[in-house]
């Protein structure tokens, strides 16, 4: 089935700024709350949120097999479960409805008033009920930098890293959408030179520049998914800030890896950009040496050229850009991650989320965490307001943006932006 929604010559009758992340060729999916306190599944074109539940009730999806309440829910899980054919049919239909040449909704003022909202008048929600969250560790540059800092600089990568997409299971209960503030976590740390830990607020809160992909129902328990089929089960992608408490992490990560240092908060962008929308931006990932085992081998373009940026904004002052990176730097692809995840028969369901791991590039300004950018705090970053940062201060806002662009179209993710508050105080 052709992806007609990607037609770069198509224009919308809704106004879209040339620099918008959300032209009619994007058509992401999300969930939002209206001023009338109605939660609905929606999409976005320009600075307009579109109520897909209302569109369905008004019969604009006639001819597409959908359950009656498909878009009148508070998550996208059921829609995602319907699979790739339905996603493409719906996205193509939305593109037709909002095509500047199509008068059906354009010239129907009554329907438009029910369907279309200004973005400023809606409140974005978590788009899916995330049952399970896995975070990978798939940037060779990031893993190498961390290995140099904490282990032997001459043998920075552990022996298994070039053979398997390393990952761990995170905590889905503390995943929040952009705009929700995060509290500085409390935890155990081991002060330098001491042998007994102390309990208190983390002094080294960090961001991690990541993306994540959302899956449909992939398999039954015991079944593994061949790598050449893996992408059929990926619905789309979001930006992800996997907040980290480096001092807590340093004390707890041996022998079982990240725990409380990672699960206190994970922030994601609210719009899921589909793999269909990202199709024009395919590119090859890094050369993999040694050659992966057969179940992880793939040829062709399985990465995507997604520009990534991180800013830090202290309270009541201007922001400072601290990192520019790109998704294409990731060593292990999403298909390899999902194929490996199911290789032992682990079940993966609709709405599960897989984080990429910190995305660092080859240059110092492309590192994806403060840990790397300041090299463990040894080289503080100077902010535009004259202050310095080794890690994230209370009341700083961390914002991540991502977009793809070629000569014909720009497809973006919007942003994931979160403020770090002081530790939570019980009243």
MARLOLO-123460 format. One record per atom (N, C-alpha, C): residue in one letter; x, z, y. Coordinates in pm, whole numbers, plus 50000, padded with zeros to 5 digits. Example, Ala and Ser with C-alpha at 12.3 -4.5 7.8 and 13.67 -1.06 7.14 Angstrom:
a513195078049431/a512305078049550/a513205078049670/s512855070849775/s513675071449894/s512905078750003/
//
This chain:
x500845000049881/x500005000050000/x500895000050125/x500714990450215/x501564989750335/x501335001550428/x502385005050504/x502285016050602/x501965009750737/x500695006150758/x500304999350882/x500435008451004/x500425021450983/x500555030951094/x501915029951162/x502895023951096/x504245023051152/x504455010751240/x503425002651259/x503544990451341/x504034993951481/x505254989751514/x505864993651642/x505234986551762/x504444976251736/x503784969151847/x502464975751886/x501984984951805/x500714991351831/x500825001051949/x499835000952034/x499735010552144/x498405017852133/x498365030052188/x497155038152182/x496405037552314/x495075039652306/x494295040752430/x494435054852490/x495095063952417/x495485076752476/x496815074952547/x496985081652658/x498225080352735/x499365087352662/x500475080252646/x501645085852578/x502885082852663/x503615093152703/x504835091252782/x505905084552696/x506735075952755/x507775069052678/x508725078552605/x508925090452660/x509845100152599/x509165109452500/x507875107252473/x507135116152384/x507655115352241/x507655126852173/x507965127352030/x506805122151945/x505635120552008/x504415118051931/x503685105451976/x504335093751961/x503625081251984/x502615078851872/x501845068451881/x500845065451778/x501505062151644/x502795058951646/x503505056051520/x503925068851445/x503745080551506/x504145092851439/x502995098251353/x501955102851418/x500775108551349/x501185119551251/x501675130851303/x502005142351219/x500725149951183/x500865159951101/x499705168051062/x500005182851087/x498985189951135/x499125204151164/x497775210951162/x497755223451203/x496525231451210/x496515238351346/x495375237851415/x495315244451546/x493995251851566/x494035261051662/x492885269151701/x492395264351836/x491105261251847/x490545256551974/x490115268452060/x489735265452186/x489265275952276/x487985282452225/x487275275252139/x486035280752080/x486335288851954/x487635291551931/x488085299251815/x487735292451683/x487765279251684/x487585271551561/x488955266851513/x489265269651386/x490515265151327/x490255251951256/x491105241951281/x490895228851221/x492215222151189/x492195213351091/x493325204551064/x493345193651170/x494535190251218/x494595180251324/x495845171751319/x495885162451414/x497085154551437/x497335154351588/x498375147351627/x498755147151768/x499215133251809/x498725128751925/x499245116651989/x499515120152135/x500755118152178/x501135122152314/x500925137052332/x500245140852439/x499945154952464/x498505158352431/x497965151252332/x496585153552289/x496555157952142/x495795168552116/x495545173051979/x494215167151933/x494185162251812/x493025155051760/x492445162651642/x491185165951650/x490485173851549/x490055164651434/x490775165351323/x490455156751208/x489195161351137/x488875174351147/x487615179151090/x486435172851160/x486495172151293/x485415165651368/x485345150851338/x486505144351328/x486515130051294/x485855127651159/x486125136451065/x485535134850932/x484025136850938/x483565147051010/x482125149551022/x481405137851089/x482095131251180/x481515119751251/x481665106751173/x482195107851051/x482255096650956/x483305086150991/x484365090051062/x485415080451095/x486345077650977/x486235085650870/x487045083150751/x486225076950639/x485145070450676/x484285063850577/x485095054050492/x484885054750360/x485585045850268/x486825051950206/x487255063550260/x488385070750201/x487825082750125/x488195084049999/x487655094849918/x488275108249958/x487485116350026/x487915129650069/x486825139750036/x487205151849998/x486195162249982/x485555165050118/x484305169750117/x483545171150242/x484215180250344/x484965190150296/x485575199650390/x487095198050398/x487605186250364/x489055184050356/x489775188550483/x489235185150600/x489915188150725/x489275199850800/x488295206350740/x487655217750804/x488155230650741/x489465231450725/x490105242950662/x491195248350753/x491745259750714/x492785265650798/x494195263050746/x494315254350645/x495635249850598/x495535235250554/x496695229150537/x496765215250491/x496925214250339/x496915225550269/x497255225350126/x496415215750043/x495095215850064/x494225206949984/x494515192350013/x494705189150141/x495025175250179/x496345171050115/x497345179750120/x498645176550061/x498515174649910/x497655182749847/x497455181549701/x496875168049661/x496185161449752/x495545148549721/x496555137349696/x497785139049741/x498835129549707/x499075118449807/x500125110949776/x500695101049868/x499695090149909/x498865085649815/x497905075049846/x496945079549955/x496415091649942/x495485096950042/x496175099050176/x497395104550174/x498115106650301/x498245093550377/x498615083050304/x498855070150370/x497545064050419/x496495064850338/x495195059450382/x494705066250510/x494825079550514/x494355087150631/x495195084050753/x496495083750735/x497375081050849/x497155066950903/x497005057250813/x496705043550858/x495375042950933/x494365050250885/x493055050150950/x493145056451090/x493875067451104/x494025073751235/x494665063951334/x495675056651287/x496315046651374/x495315036151418/x494435031951329/x493405022051365/x492425027651468/x491995040151448/x491005046351537/x491525047251679/x492815050251694/x493375052451827/x494135040351881/x494025029051811/x494595016451861/x493875012351989/x494635008152089/x494045004652219/x492984993652210/x493004985852104/x492054974852088/x490784979152014/x490744991451965/x489584995951887/x488655004151977/x487424999052004/x486525005852098/x485685016952036/x485685018151902/x484725026951835/x484735041251890/x485895047551896/x485985061051954/x486355060252102/x487165050552136/x487605049052275/x486455048752373/x485375041652337/x484255039652429/x483075048852400/x483295058852314/x482225068252280/x482575081952342/x482115084152463/x482465096352537/x482035108952463/x480855108452402/x480325120152332/x481245124152217/x481645114552134/x482535117552021/x483905121952069/x484415115452173/x485745118952225/x485785133452271/x484735138152333/x484705152052382/x484765162152268/x484305158052150/x484315166852033/x485665166351961/x486305154851966/x487475152151882/x488795155251951/x488905152952081/x490205153052150/x490345165152241/x491505171752230/x491825183352312/x493175181152379/x493375187152494/x494705187552553/x495535197852475/x496815194952456/x497665204152381/x497685218052444/x497585218752575/x497625231752643/x496385240152614/x495355233852558/x494115241052530/x493955245152384/x494985242852303/x494915246852163/x496095255952130/x495945263552023/x497015272551977/x497425268351836/x498665264251822/x499135259451693/x499275270951593/x498935267951468/x498985277651359/x500035273251256/x500295282051159/x501125277951047/x500395266950971/x501015255350949/x500265243850897/x499855244750750/x500605252350672/x500305253550529/x500375268150486/x499655271350380/x499835284150313/x501035282550222/x502155288650261/x503425286750190/x503515296850077/x503355291849956/x503405300749840/x504815305049808/x505725295549811/x507135298349780/x508045291349879/x509135297949911/x510105292750007/x511495293349944/x512145281949935/x513515281149886/x514405276350000/x515555282750017/x516495278450119/x517765273650050/x518135261250079/x519355255550021/x520555258150112/x521685253350069/x522965255750136/x523745242650126/x523195232150191/x523555218450155/x524455211150254/x524945218150357/x525885212050451/x527305215550409/x528085205450376/x529465207750334/x530285213950447/x530035209150570/x530765214450685/x530465229350705/x529175232950695/x528785246950713/x529395255650602/x529245251350478/x529775259250366/x531285260750377/x531955250250423/x533415250850440/x533795260650550/x533075259950663/x533375269050774/x533195283650732/x532085286550664/x531825300250620/x532885304650519/x533265295650429/x534295298850331/x535635301850397/x535965294350501/x537215296950573/x537205310550640/x536045314450692/x535955327150764/x535995339150670/x535295338050558/x535095349750473/x535905349850344/x536485338250309/x537235337850184/x538595331350212/x539075323650118/x540375317150128/x540245303850203/x540885302350320/x540785289650394/x541255277650314/x542135279750220/x542645268550139/x541665264650029/x540755273649993/x539745270949890/x538385275549942/x537985269150051/x536785273950122/x535515272150040/x535415261049968/x534205258549887/x534355265149751/x533315271949707/x533315277649572/x533255266349469/x533735268749347/x533865257949248/x532565250549216/x531415257349229/x530155250849191/x529565242249302/x530055243749426/x529325238049541/x529215222849536/x530235216049489/x530215201349485/x529465195849363/x528925204949281/x528225200649160/x526725203449162/x526305213649236/x524875216949241/x524435219849384/x523185216149418/x522625220449547/x522335235549540/x523235243349597/x523115257949592/x521905262349675/x521155272049626/x519995277049701/x519625291049658/x518675296849732/x518145309949695/x516675310449737/x515925319549680/x514505320749711/x514305330349827/x513625325549933/x513375333650051/x512025340450045/x511585345350159/x510345353050168/x509335345450253/x508225341050191/x507245332950264/x506375341250358/x506315354350337/x505405362750418/x505845364050563/x507105361050592/x507595362350729/x507955348850791/x507355338150740/x507495325050804/x506415323850912/x506845320451034/x505915319951148/x506085306851222/x505015302251291/x505135289851369/x505845292251501/x506285281451561/x506925281851692/x506085289751791/x506755297451877/x506055305251979/x505845319751944/x505945323151816/x505775337051774/x507125344151789/x507195354951868/x508465361951885/x508895369151758/x510185372051751/x510795378151633/x511515390851678/x511405401651599/x512085414051632/x513475414651569/x514405420251645/x515735422951590/x515575432251470/x516155428651355/x515925436851235/x516805449351230/x516315459351160/x517095471051124/x517685468750986/x518785475550956/x519355473950823/x520645481550806/x521185480950685/x522475487050654/x523605477650692/x524635483050756/x525855475550784/x527045484750756/x528195478450736/x529425486050714/x530335483850834/x530485493850921/x531355492251038/x532795489250995/x533495481751080/x534885478351050/x535715490951027/x536495490850918/x537375501950889/x536715513650820/x535395513050800/x534675524050737/x534415521150589/x534115531550514/x533775529950372/x532325533950344/x531665539850443/x530265543950427/x529385536050523/x528305530050474/x527445522050561/x526625530650655/x526105524350760/x525185530750854/x523905522550860/x522825528850907/x521545521950922/x521205521051071/x520835508951114/x520485507151254/x520205492551283/x519985489051411/x519685475251445/x520875466051422/x520605454051373/x521665444051356/x522305440951491/x523625439751492/x524355436351613/x524745421551614/x524405414351508/x524875400351495/x523745391251452/x522645391051529/x521515382351496/x521885367951533/x521615358951442/x522045344951455/x520875335751428/x520985323451477/x520055312951436/x520725304451329/x519925297251253/x520455286851165/x519645274251188/x520325263751230/x519685250851257/x519395243851125/x518115242851092/x517715236750966/x516495227750984/x516235219950882/x514925213550864/x514375218850732/x513115215650705/x512525219250576/x511565208250535/x511385206650405/x510355197250359/x509265204850285/x508055199450296/x506865205350235/x506465196750116/x506205203150002/x505895195749880/x504395195149853/x504025185249773/x502715185249709/x502885191849572/x501825191949490/x501945197149354/x502895187949276/x503975193449225/x505045185349168/x504955184349016/x504765195748948/x504925195748803/x504145207248741/x504115207348609/x503625218948537/x504835226848491/x504625239448462/x505745247948421/x506425242348297/x507745240948305/x508515235448195/x508915221048214/x508245214048308/x508495199748330/x509535197948440/x510495189048416/x511445185648522/x511085172048581/x511445170048708/x511095157748779/x512325149048795/x512295136548747/x513435127448763/x513725125048911/x514985123348942/x515365121949082/x514745109549148/x514505099049070/x513925086949129/x512435088449160/x511825099549117/x510425102249150/x510265113249254/x511335120149284/x511245132449364/x510595130149500/x510925119149566/x510415117249702/x508905115249706/x508305110949596/x506855109349591/x506125122649610/x506845133649589/x506215146849598/x506545154149728/x507205147049820/x507545153049950/x506565147950055/x505775156850112/x504765153150212/x505395150050347/x506265158950393/x506865156850524/x507825167950558/x508275167950685/x509345176850727/x508985184450855/x509605196150872/x509495203950994/x510905208451035/x511045212951159/x512255219751202/x512165234251158/x513315240351131/x513315254051080/x514485261951141/x514175273651192/x515195283251235/x515175294751137/x516195295451051/x516265306250954/x517095317551015/x516395326351087/x517065337451154/x517925345251054/x519095349651097/x520025356651009/x520655368451080/x520845379251006/x521545391051058/x522895391550988/x523925386651055/x525205384350989/x525875397250942/x525725408051018/x526375420550977/x525685426750855/x524355425450851/x523635430050731/x523995421150612/x524075408150637/x524405398550531/x525785401350471/x526745404250556/x528115406450510/x528195418250413/x527365428450437/x527385440550353/x526595438650223/x525515430650228/x524615430250113/x524795418350019/x525485407650064/x525365395049991/x526075394649857/x527045403649834/x527655404849701/x526945416049625/x526445413849502/x526685402249417/x525545391949411/x524395394849473/x523245385949449/x522885376849566/x523605377549676/x523325368349785/x522385373849890/x521855365249978/x521045369650093/x519785377150050/x519435387350127/x518215395050101/x517595398850236/x517785411150280/x517155415750405/x517735409150528/x518945403750516/x519575397050629/x518905383850663/x518055378750572/x517425365750592/x515905366350593/x515305376350530/x513855375550509/x513025382350617/x513645386650728/x512885393150834/x512125383250921/x512575370650925/x511855360551003/x512425346650978/x511535336950964/x511875322750958/x510865315351043/x511325307751142/x510425300951235/x510435285951207/x509235279751210/x509155265251187/x508345258451296/x508615245651317/x507815237651410/x506445235251348/x505375234551428/x504015234551372/x503515221051322/x504135210051362/x503675196851319/x504555191851204/x503915187951093/x504645182250980/x504715167150999/x505925162051015/x506145147651030/x506285141650890/x505445131850859/x505395126450723/x506625118050690/x506895116750561/x507985108250517/x507715093650552/x506425089750553/x506085076150595/x506525073550738/x506315083150827/x506695081350968/x508215080450984/x508945087050894/x510415087150903/x511055075250833/x510245067150766/x510755055850687/x511725046750764/x511455043350892/x512365034250964/x513745040150992/x513935052950965/x515175059551005/x516025063750885/x515785057150774/x516585059950655/x518055056350680/x518935064150619/x520365061250625/x521035067250502/x522255063450479/x522995069050366/x523545082750405/x523595091750307/x524235104550328/x525725103450302/x526455114550312/x527905114350286/x528235110150143/x529405104350126/x529875100749992/x530075113549911/x529595113649787/x529675125649705/x530795124249601/x531795132849615/x532915133249521/x533175147749482/x533225150749353/x533075141649240/x531635136549226/x531455126149146/x530115120849122/x529245131549057/x528035133949111/x527165144149052/x526795140848908/x526345150748836/x525865148548699/x524705138548701/x524445131648589/x523465120748588/x522095124348647/x521585136548625/x520245139848673/x520175141148825/x521345141148892/x521385142049038/x521895129249104/x522145119049024/x522705106749080/x521625098049142/x521915092549260/x520985083349325/x521765073349409/x521195061649427/x521805051249510/x520865047749624/x521425042049729/x520605037749840/x520565047849954/x519585046050040/x519475054250161/x518465065550139/x518995077450121/x518125088850091/x518265100050195/x518945096850306/x519005106250417/x518285099950536/x518225107350647/x517505102650765/x518295106050891/x518275096750986/x519025098351111/x518165106251210/x518255119451202/x517455128351287/x518395136151379/x518305133451509/x519115140551607/x518575154651626/x519455164451628/x519055178451637/x519785185251753/x519085194351819/x519655201351935/x519205215951935/x520095224851978/x519755239151991/x520075243752132/x519145250952194/x519395257252323/x519135272252313/x519825279752398/x519575294052414/x519215296552560/x518105303352581/x517655306352717/x517525321552736/x518445327552811/x518265341752844/x517015343452930/x516455355352930/x515205357753002/x515375355053152/x514405347853208/x514335345153352/x515505336953406/x516085328453321/x517155319753369/x517135306653291/x518045297553324/x518025284353263/x518605284653122/x518245274553044/x518735273552907/x520105266952903/x520815269052795/x522125263052770/x522085255952636/x522475243352634/x522585236152506/x523855240852436/x523705245652313/x524865250952240/x525245242452120/x524365233352076/x524695225451957/x523945212151957/x524655201651917/x524055188651885/x524495185051743/x523535182851654/x523885179451517/x522985168151468/x523015165351339/x522185154551283/x521925157251136/x520685155051095/x520285157250956/x521135149150858/x521625137550901/x522345128550809/x523665134450761/x524125145350823/x525365151550779/x525205159150647/x523975162350607/x523765170350486/x524335163350362/x525065170850283/x525725165450164/x524715162750052/x523825172450028/x522825171049922/x521505166549984/x520895156149928/x519645150549981/x518445158949938/x517305156550003/x516075163449966/x515675160149822/x515865147549782/x515525143749644/x516395151249544/x517675152549575/x518555160049486/x518165174749481/x517785180249595/x517365194249599/x516125196449511/x515135187549524/x513895189249447/x514115186449299/x514915176349267/x515205173449126/x515935185249063/x516875191149135/x517605202749082/x516675214849068/x515805216649166/x514895228149167/x513995228249043/x513595216248998/x512685215448883/x513435212548752/x514755211548757/x515515207548638/x515395217648525/x515075230048559/x514905240248455/x513435242748422/x512535234448478/x511115236048454/x510415245048553/x511085248848661/x510445257248764/x509275249748826/x508135256248836/x506935249848892/x507005249649045/x506645238249104/x506595236549250/x505195232049288/x504595238849386/x503195236649420/x503005230649560/x501775226649586/x501415221649718/x501645232449823/x502345228849930/x502605238250037/x503885246150021/x504615244149912/x505915250649900/x506875244650003/x507815252850050/x508725248450155/x510165249850109/x510945239350134/x512365239250094/x513225237150218/x513975247550256/x514865246650371/x516165239650335/x516705232450431/x517915224450408/x519175232850400/x519125244850458/x520355252150486/x520885247550621/x521755255650679/x522315252550811/x522915238650814/x522565230750918/x523045216950931/x524165216551035/x525385216250986/x526545215351075/x527195201751062/x527705196851173/x528415184151174/x529915186151171/x530685175251189/x532145175851175/x532865181151299/x532195182151413/x532835186451536/x532345200351576/x533125207351657/x532795221151692/x531465222251766/x531105212051845/x529845212651920/x528645208951833/x528895205551705/x527795201951615/x527555212551509/x528205224051522/x527985234851426/x526575240551445/x525945244751334/x524535248351335/x524225263051338/x525195271551377/x524955285951385/x525945292051483/x525585303551538/x526505310651626/x527725315551548/x527535318851421/x528645323051336/x529785313051343/x529425300051339/x530435289551345/x530835286251488/x529845285151576/x530125281251715/x531075290951784/x530955303951751/x531845314051812/x532915318651714/x532945312651598/x533875315951490/x533875331051464/x532675335851428/x532515349851393/x532545359151513/x532315353651633/x532335361851754/x533655361851826/x534665355051772/x536005354951835/x536055346251959/x535205336051965/x535225326652078/x533835325752142/x533485335352228/x532135335652286/x531795322752362/x530505319352359/x530005307652433/x529615311752573/x530075304152673/x529685306952811/x528345300452838/x527405308252891/x526085303252923/x526045298053067/x525025290253097/x524895284553232/x524695295153339/x524205307053301/x523995317753400/x525245326453417/x526345322553352/x527585329853368/x527835340453262/x526835343853184/x527015353753077/x527625347152954/x527995355252857/x528575350152733/x527735354652613/x527845346952505/x527155350552382/x528095349252263/x528185360252185/x528805359552054/x527735356851949/x526585363651967/x525405361251885/x524205361451979/x522985363351927/x521785362552010/x521455376252068/x521225376752199/x520865389252266/x519365391352264/x518945403852279/x517515406652296/x516985398752415/x515765393452399/x515035385852501/x515595371752525/x516555367452443/x516965353352442/x515895345252368/x515665333152413/x514785323752342/x515635312552284/x515535310752152/x516255299952083/x515275288552057/x515645276552101/x514785264852084/x515545253852012/x514905248351910/x515475237051836/x514555224951852/x515165213451876/x514415200951889/x515015190551794/x514185180951755/x514665170451667/x513885157651688/x514595146351685/x513895133451700/x514735122351638/x514055111651601/x514685099251555/x514405088551660/x515345079551680/x515115069051779/x515895056451742/x515195045151751/x515875032251737/x515435023551856/x515685010851852/x515335002251964/x513845000051983/x513045004451886/x511615001551891/x510725013851908/x511155025251855/x510245036751855/x511045049751850/x510435060351904/x510985074051895/x509965082551818/x510425088951713/x509585097951634/x510215111751638/x509475121651686/x510055134951700/x509235145851633/x509805157651634/x509195169351570/x508655179351671/x508845176651801/x508515186851899/x509615197151898/x509245209851887/x510265220251889/x509815232451808/x510805240351771/x510545253851721/x511275263151817/x510505271551885/x511045279951991/x510575294251970/x511525303751969/x511185317751940/x512055327052023/x511425337652070/x512135347752149/x512515359452059/x513755364352076/x514205375952000/x513895388552080/x513045396852025/x512675409652089/x513525421052034/x513595432352105/x514275444152052/x513625448651922/x514265457951850/x513655462751725/x512255468251746/x511435466451645/x510035471051649/x510015486451658/x509175491351748/x509055505851765/x507625509951732/x507465518951638/x506115523851603/x505595532651714/x504335530351753/x503735538051862/x502975550151807/
//
